[in-house]
């Protein structure tokens, strides 16, 4: 054993947890490993064992699939000798024709524009990276990708297609068109990109000499309480996860790697989040009380609320679909509002209990917020596919814009809230944290 040379320790550099601001030591040379914060459990870094070529290949595939997925009909519904079909772009027409312009705009950007932008951005960044060329504008493109990723919702649109199929399978004969298969392949491709994309490696490749501040390693001596980035005079960029030296609490600085404007804490985080939460709470009432969809059968209109649609699936025996819509359209918005209120009250008081659980609650709220758009996508599909003239047709109803505003407001509230405020007001919390760990290579 004495003849075996000791393994040389890998060089590390400091990173900070984006949710609780704890400083950690991180080795960028480790592949296929995950660095988690020992205090709040946040995934600080996740390295993928994939090359830039893999992400480039998936982005090219996605761009080739995009036009047929958006322009070709998804499926055709036939009933009593009449048929109707529609594409993803056609789903915008129903909301626009009913003068629900805000809802039409949200569907346009989330299901059509942003997915194309994400594919184009990753294609451009990975193409230049593969050729070994790193112009300055690539950091801006990658920063835009990070910002838009949450707002592209084609996987939720796909789930909306599945629910539409379940809803109409008893009343019409359904034929799948080429657009459906192209759209399914497009969703799988974008999910693959999110899985294989190694952001840490891309940011490292795009870093220019002098853009990384010379910050000493944060590893503390035995028995020394761990520090946060704020206590060490550092501030974290939430886009590229680089640490910069703090100048003044009142003066924002610009990240030298990605160019984002960064602050010690998000400006006016509490006030902005409260405003968005109160807006969501007030609009949640008309969103659930007013009809969200109108069905005309033989010229007789019948209004349907969100709960009416859920009861339809339960009476039909489709309990799983009804439970999915109930969760996404009713439970999730209420849960987000209550959860954000709990986080806001915690951040404004000195209550230091269950901090890790509350931070996990914040991450869960940020994750599930976008799935409430499911009901909007289902209505958009039904408006296009069920248009058989005097026999039967479906139209959007007044609750649609209210519900859409509730979803976007809660998503923005999760973005404006700064989870680090929960930990900043706990002066004794640091003593319970062990010295900062160094990530170890996964076996």
C-alpha positions in Angstrom: 0.0 0.0 0.0 2.9 2.3 0.7 4.0 2.0 -3.0 0.7 3.4 -4.3 1.1 7.2 -4.7 -1.4 9.3 -2.9 -4.1 10.7 -5.2 -3.4 14.4 -5.9 -6.4 16.5 -4.7 -8.2 18.3 -7.4 -8.2 22.1 -7.5 -11.3 23.7 -6.2 -12.9 27.1 -6.5 -15.7 28.7 -4.4 -19.3 28.7 -5.3 -22.4 29.8 -3.4 -25.7 28.2 -2.9 -28.4 30.3 -4.8 -31.0 29.5 -2.2 -29.3 30.0 1.1 -26.0 31.7 0.1 -23.7 29.2 1.8 -20.2 29.1 0.4 -19.0 25.7 -1.0 -15.8 24.4 -2.5 -16.3 22.9 -6.0 -14.1 21.0 -8.4 -15.0 21.9 -12.0 -13.0 18.9 -13.3 -15.4 16.3 -11.9 -17.8 14.8 -14.4 -21.1 13.0 -13.7 -21.5 14.4 -10.2 -23.8 16.6 -8.4 -22.9 19.2 -5.8 -25.7 19.8 -3.2 -25.8 22.4 -0.5 -25.6 20.7 2.9 -27.7 23.3 4.5 -30.8 23.7 2.3 -30.4 20.7 -0.1 -30.3 22.8 -3.3 -28.5 21.4 -6.3 -25.8 23.9 -6.8 -24.1 22.2 -9.8 -24.8 19.2 -11.9 -22.1 18.0 -14.3 -23.2 15.8 -17.3 -20.8 13.4 -18.9 -21.7 14.6 -22.4 -19.9 16.6 -25.0 -21.0 19.8 -26.8 -21.6 17.8 -29.9 -24.5 15.9 -28.2 -26.4 19.1 -27.4 -25.6 20.4 -30.9 -27.0 17.3 -32.5 -30.2 17.5 -30.4 -30.7 21.2 -31.3 -30.3 20.5 -35.0 -32.9 17.8 -34.7 -35.3 20.1 -32.8 -34.9 22.8 -35.4 -35.7 20.4 -38.2 -38.8 19.2 -36.4 -40.0 22.6 -35.4 -41.8 23.8 -38.6 -43.7 20.5 -39.2 -44.6 20.3 -35.5 -46.1 23.8 -35.6 -47.7 24.0 -39.0 -48.9 20.4 -39.7 -52.3 19.4 -38.2 -52.0 17.6 -34.9 -55.1 15.4 -35.3 -58.5 15.3 -37.0 -61.8 14.8 -35.2 -64.7 13.2 -37.1 -68.4 13.0 -36.0 -71.6 12.5 -38.0 -69.7 12.9 -41.3 -68.1 16.2 -40.4 -64.4 16.6 -39.6 -62.1 19.3 -38.2 -58.4 19.5 -37.6 -55.9 22.0 -36.3 -52.2 22.7 -35.8 -50.4 24.4 -32.9 -50.6 27.7 -34.6 -54.3 27.3 -35.1 -54.8 27.2 -31.4 -54.0 30.9 -31.2 -56.9 31.8 -33.5 -59.7 30.8 -31.1 -58.5 33.2 -28.3 -57.7 36.0 -30.8 -61.1 35.6 -32.5 -62.8 35.9 -29.1 -60.7 39.0 -28.3 -58.8 37.4 -25.5 -55.6 39.0 -26.7 -53.5 38.5 -23.5 -54.3 34.7 -23.4 -53.5 34.4 -27.1 -50.2 36.2 -26.5 -49.2 33.9 -23.6 -50.0 30.8 -25.7 -48.0 32.3 -28.6 -44.9 33.0 -26.6 -45.0 29.9 -24.4 -45.8 27.2 -27.1 -44.5 28.8 -30.3 -41.9 31.6 -29.9 -39.9 30.6 -26.9 -39.3 27.0 -27.9 -37.9 28.2 -31.2 -35.7 30.7 -29.5 -34.3 28.1 -27.1 -33.4 25.7 -29.9 -31.8 28.6 -31.9 -29.8 29.8 -28.9 -28.5 26.4 -28.0 -27.7 25.7 -31.7 -25.7 28.9 -32.0 -23.8 28.5 -28.7 -22.9 24.9 -29.2 -22.0 25.4 -32.9 -19.5 28.1 -32.0 -18.2 26.1 -29.1 -17.6 23.0 -31.2 -15.6 25.1 -33.7 -13.5 26.5 -30.8 -14.7 30.1 -31.3 -16.1 32.1 -28.4 -17.2 35.6 -29.5 -18.5 37.9 -26.7 -22.2 37.7 -27.8 -22.3 34.0 -26.9 -22.5 34.8 -23.2 -25.5 37.0 -23.8 -27.2 34.2 -25.8 -26.6 31.7 -23.1 -27.9 34.1 -20.5 -31.1 34.6 -22.6 -31.5 30.8 -22.8 -31.3 30.5 -19.0 -34.0 33.3 -18.6 -36.4 31.9 -21.2 -36.1 28.2 -20.4 -38.9 28.3 -17.7 -41.3 30.1 -20.0 -41.2 27.6 -22.9 -44.0 25.1 -22.1 -44.4 22.7 -25.1 -44.2 19.6 -22.7 -47.3 21.0 -20.9 -48.9 21.6 -24.3 -48.3 17.9 -25.1 -50.1 16.9 -21.9 -52.9 19.2 -23.0 -53.1 17.2 -26.2 -53.4 14.0 -24.3 -56.2 15.3 -22.1 -58.0 16.6 -25.2 -57.9 13.1 -26.6 -59.3 11.6 -23.4 -62.1 14.2 -23.4 -63.2 13.7 -27.0 -62.6 10.0 -27.5 -66.3 9.1 -26.8 -67.9 11.9 -28.9 -65.7 11.8 -32.0 -63.4 9.6 -34.0 -59.8 10.8 -33.6 -57.1 10.4 -36.3 -53.5 11.4 -35.6 -51.9 13.6 -38.2 -48.2 14.0 -39.0 -48.0 17.2 -36.8 -48.7 15.1 -33.7 -45.8 12.8 -34.2 -43.5 15.7 -35.1 -44.6 17.6 -32.0 -44.1 14.5 -29.8 -40.5 14.2 -31.2 -39.9 17.9 -30.7 -40.9 17.7 -27.0 -38.6 14.6 -26.5 -35.8 16.5 -28.2 -36.1 19.6 -26.0 -36.2 17.4 -22.9 -33.1 15.6 -24.0 -31.3 19.0 -24.5 -32.2 20.0 -20.9 -30.8 16.6 -19.7 -27.5 16.5 -21.6 -26.6 20.2 -21.5 -23.7 20.9 -19.2 -24.1 24.5 -18.4 -21.1 24.7 -16.1 -18.9 23.5 -18.9 -20.4 25.9 -21.4 -19.9 28.9 -19.0 -16.3 27.7 -18.5 -15.7 27.6 -22.2 -17.2 31.0 -22.7 -15.2 32.6 -19.9 -12.5 35.0 -21.1 -9.2 35.7 -19.2 -9.8 38.2 -16.5 -13.6 37.5 -16.2 -13.1 35.3 -13.1 -12.4 37.2 -9.9 -9.4 35.9 -7.9 -11.4 34.7 -4.8 -9.7 32.6 -2.1 -11.0 29.1 -1.4 -13.8 29.1 1.2 -12.9 25.9 2.9 -12.9 26.6 6.6 -10.6 25.1 9.2 -12.0 22.4 11.5 -14.4 23.8 14.0 -14.8 27.1 12.1 -18.4 28.0 11.3 -19.2 28.1 7.6 -19.8 31.5 6.0 -22.2 32.8 3.4 -21.1 34.7 0.4 -22.6 37.9 1.9 -20.5 37.5 5.0 -17.4 36.9 2.9 -18.0 40.1 0.9 -19.1 38.2 -2.2 -22.3 38.3 -4.4 -23.6 35.4 -6.6 -24.7 35.8 -10.2 -27.9 33.7 -10.5 -27.4 33.3 -14.2 -23.9 31.8 -14.6 -23.3 31.1 -10.8 -20.1 33.1 -10.7 -19.0 34.9 -7.5 -18.1 38.6 -7.7 -16.5 40.8 -5.1 -19.1 42.9 -3.3 -18.7 46.6 -3.4 -21.7 48.2 -1.7 -25.1 47.1 -0.7 -26.7 50.0 -2.6 -24.6 49.7 -5.8 -25.4 46.7 -8.1 -22.5 45.2 -10.0 -22.2 43.5 -13.4 -21.1 39.9 -13.7 -17.8 39.9 -15.6 -18.6 36.6 -17.2 -22.2 36.8 -18.5 -22.9 40.5 -18.1 -25.9 40.2 -15.9 -26.7 42.8 -13.3 -26.4 41.3 -9.8 -27.3 42.5 -6.4 -26.6 41.3 -2.8 -30.3 40.4 -2.7 -33.1 40.9 -5.3 -34.2 44.5 -5.1 -37.5 45.1 -3.4 -38.1 41.3 -3.4 -40.6 41.3 -0.5 -42.7 44.2 -1.9 -42.8 42.8 -5.4 -43.7 39.3 -4.3 -46.5 40.6 -2.0 -48.0 42.6 -4.9 -48.0 39.6 -7.2 -49.4 37.3 -4.6 -52.2 39.6 -3.7 -53.0 40.1 -7.4 -53.1 36.3 -7.8 -55.3 35.9 -4.8 -57.9 38.5 -6.0 -58.0 37.1 -9.5 -58.2 33.5 -8.4 -61.9 34.1 -7.4 -63.2 35.1 -10.9 -61.0 32.5 -12.5 -62.8 29.8 -10.6 -66.3 31.2 -10.5 -66.7 32.6 -14.0 -67.1 30.1 -17.0 -63.8 29.3 -18.7 -65.4 27.5 -21.7 -68.6 27.7 -23.6 -70.0 24.7 -25.5 -72.7 25.3 -28.1 -74.8 22.3 -29.1 -77.5 22.8 -31.8 -77.3 26.6 -31.1 -77.8 26.3 -27.4 -74.8 27.6 -25.4 -73.8 26.0 -22.1 -71.1 27.5 -19.9 -68.5 25.4 -18.1 -66.3 26.4 -15.2 -63.0 24.8 -14.2 -64.8 22.6 -11.6 -67.4 21.6 -14.2 -64.7 20.3 -16.5 -63.2 18.4 -13.7 -66.6 16.8 -12.7 -67.0 15.8 -16.3 -64.0 13.6 -16.2 -64.9 12.1 -12.8 -68.4 11.3 -14.1 -66.9 9.8 -17.2 -64.7 7.5 -15.2 -61.5 9.2 -16.2 -60.4 9.7 -12.6 -56.7 10.1 -13.5 -57.3 12.9 -16.0 -59.8 14.6 -13.6 -57.2 14.4 -10.8 -54.5 15.9 -13.1 -56.7 18.9 -14.0 -57.9 19.3 -10.5 -54.3 19.4 -9.2 -52.9 21.6 -12.0 -55.9 24.1 -12.2 -57.1 24.3 -8.6 -54.7 22.8 -6.0 -51.5 24.2 -7.6 -52.5 27.9 -7.7 -53.9 27.8 -4.2 -50.9 25.9 -2.9 -48.5 28.4 -4.6 -50.3 31.4 -3.0 -50.4 29.9 0.5 -46.8 28.7 0.2 -45.6 32.1 -1.0 -47.4 33.8 1.9 -45.6 31.5 4.4 -42.3 32.3 2.8 -43.0 36.0 2.9 -44.0 36.0 6.5 -40.9 33.9 7.4 -38.6 36.4 5.5 -40.2 39.3 7.4 -40.0 37.8 10.9 -37.3 36.1 13.0 -39.0 32.7 12.9 -36.1 30.2 12.4 -38.0 26.9 12.4 -38.1 24.5 9.4 -35.8 26.6 7.3 -34.7 23.7 5.1 -38.3 22.6 4.6 -39.4 26.1 3.7 -36.6 26.4 1.1 -37.7 23.1 -0.4 -41.2 24.5 -0.5 -39.9 27.5 -2.4 -38.1 25.3 -5.0 -41.3 23.2 -5.4 -43.4 26.3 -6.0 -40.9 27.5 -8.6 -41.0 24.1 -10.3 -44.8 23.5 -10.5 -45.9 27.1 -11.3 -45.8 26.6 -15.1 -48.0 23.4 -15.1 -51.1 25.4 -14.2 -51.2 26.5 -17.9 -52.5 23.0 -18.7 -56.2 24.2 -18.6 -55.5 27.0 -21.0 -53.8 24.7 -23.5 -56.7 22.2 -23.4 -59.2 25.0 -24.1 -57.0 26.3 -27.0 -57.1 22.8 -28.5 -60.8 22.3 -28.0 -61.7 25.6 -29.6 -59.8 24.6 -32.8 -60.7 21.0 -33.0 -64.4 21.2 -32.0 -65.9 23.6 -34.6 -68.7 21.7 -36.4 -70.8 24.8 -37.1 -74.4 24.6 -35.9 -74.0 21.1 -34.5 -71.5 21.8 -31.8 -68.6 24.2 -31.2 -66.5 25.3 -28.3 -65.4 28.9 -27.4 -63.3 30.5 -24.7 -65.1 32.2 -21.9 -64.4 35.2 -19.5 -62.5 33.2 -16.9 -59.7 32.3 -19.3 -57.8 35.7 -19.0 -58.2 35.8 -15.3 -56.8 32.3 -14.9 -53.9 33.1 -17.3 -53.0 36.2 -15.2 -53.1 34.1 -12.0 -50.6 31.6 -13.5 -48.2 34.2 -14.8 -48.5 36.3 -11.6 -47.6 33.3 -9.4 -44.7 32.4 -11.7 -43.4 35.9 -11.5 -43.8 35.9 -7.7 -41.6 32.8 -7.4 -39.0 34.6 -9.6 -39.0 37.8 -7.6 -38.8 36.2 -4.2 -35.3 35.8 -2.9 -35.1 32.6 -0.8 -31.8 33.8 0.8 -33.8 36.3 2.8 -35.1 33.4 4.9 -31.6 32.6 6.0 -30.3 36.1 6.3 -32.5 36.8 9.3 -31.3 33.8 11.3 -28.1 34.8 13.2 -27.7 31.5 14.9 -28.3 29.3 11.9 -24.7 29.4 10.8 -23.5 27.6 14.0 -25.3 24.4 13.1 -23.5 24.1 9.8 -20.4 21.9 9.5 -17.2 23.2 7.7 -17.8 23.7 3.9 -17.5 20.4 2.1 -15.5 19.7 -1.1 -17.5 17.7 -3.7 -16.2 14.2 -4.1 -16.1 12.3 -7.4 -19.0 9.9 -7.8 -18.1 6.2 -8.0 
